[in-house]
Amino acid sequence: AFEAIVKGVDIPEATVPESFKVLVRELNSLCLSIEPKGAVVVPETEEAAPIAQAKELAEAAGAVVVPTEELLSPAGPMEIEQHE
């Protein structure tokens, strides 16, 4: 607001910072339903659409996940031995 006053332009409307939006998404992922009052919440189907579209494009391009020993192993990523 100070910068707008100094420059002589209209003061922009206050918006919710992106960090708060990230916090809300993280809390929702932990099954803590957080909906800020007066906020417009984007349904999850709209956010999931790009992922589905990316999968379709990958299939159309012939992208294939090749199973490797590391992917098939029950050991976690930290338990895999590195060979030098």
C-alpha positions, -999 to +999 in steps of 0.1 A: +000+000+000+029+024+008+044+019-026+011+026-043+006+058-023+042+070-032+036+063-069+002+079-068-017+048-081-048+031-067-042+009-037-046-028-048-070-050-029-055-072-002-053-108-013-045-140+005-007-147+003+003-179-016+020-192+016-014-193+034-030-211+004-002-237+007-008-240+044-045-246+039-037-273+013-013-290+036-038-290+065-065-304+042-042-332+031-039-341+068-077-344+068-081-312+087-109-295+068-099-258+066-121-234+046-113-197+052-145-176+057-155-157+025-129-176+004-137-192-029-125-228-028-115-246-060-129-281-061-104-309-063-116-321-096-104-289-113-069-294-098-068-331-107-076-324-144-040-314-154-027-347-139-052-368-158-044-349-190-007-354-184-012-392-180-032-393-213-005-374-231+022-397-217+003-428-229-003-412-263+035-405-266+043-441-257+058-433-223+063-465-203+075-470-167+102-497-170+102-519-138+137-520-123+151-538-094+149-506-073+112-501-081+103-537-074+123-540-042+104-538-009+133-519+006+128-481+010+149-456-010+173-451+019+179-489+022+192-493-013+229-500-016+249-479-039+275-498-060+306-479-069 
